[in-house]
Amino acid sequence: MQNRGRGIIVFTLVLILLTSAGLAAADDLISRARDEFYRENYEIAEQLWLKLLEREGQNWEINFFLGMINLRKNNLDKAANYMEQAYRRTDDDYYTLTNYARILYRKNEYEAAQNILDQIPVEKQDFNEQYYNLSGLLALAENNPEKAEQYFKQAADLNPENYYVLNNLGLAQIRRGSYEEARDNLKKAVAQQPKEAYIYNNLGISYENLGQLEQAKENYQKALEIDPEHHRAEMNLNRVLSQINEQ
């Protein structure tokens, strides 16, 4: 009986060790998958998260990261499917709600995106700038630049270093006809991120509407230097050159 008791104890200890080893291995894989995502190695990260999905089954974190990876890769249908699964498992997480709404916005599903944003409680809306930035984008999609401008200003107050927000604020002000304010915010955006063609294009639009054609030309040219396939900047540049030649 004594030997049998010792056998049970040994078996139990082995089982505990194996379980602990399995948990440690899973934790290590999760850590690697997170690290690869934050390093922007999305292909590697996706394979690791898919391996975890196969091993662990459905949970919030796996679906959330797979949704984010596919969002970054512009695979919007897959991103929406994964993020919906994450949302079903944790429907009050700020990051899940804002990123799910972002994916739906990118898919032009504006009403669905707004419905998700509306689930963020008031006390969480100031968590960071993303709630207000997305609300502004949805207001622009509704052709309401005045409402959009107010949302983007709230977003910029929360994070004045976010060049996406400053660009969106400038775009709303262009749509509203406030070209000087748009120029000032777009100059801030381009100072923060001088490698995005669309910001130079928008800055060129603000200058053009202020009648400052040489500055408009310079910004359209800069947009095309960064992205020679930026067809709107090319069209805008041709229009401004035509106006300059007519002077």
Buried (B, 14 or more C-beta within 10 A) or exposed (E): EEEEEEEEEEEEEEEEEEEEEEEEEEEEBBEBBBEBBEEEBBEBBBEBBBBBBEEEEEBBBBBBBBBBBBBBEEBBEBBBBBBBBBBEBBEEBBBBBBBBBBBBBBBEBBEBBBEBBEEBEEEBBEEBBBBBBBBBBBBBBEEBBEBBBBBBBBBBEBBEEBBBBBBBBBBBBBBBEBBEBBBBBBBBBBEBEEEBBBBBBBBBBBBBBBEBBEBBBBBBBBBBEBBEEBEBBBEBBEBBBEBEEEE
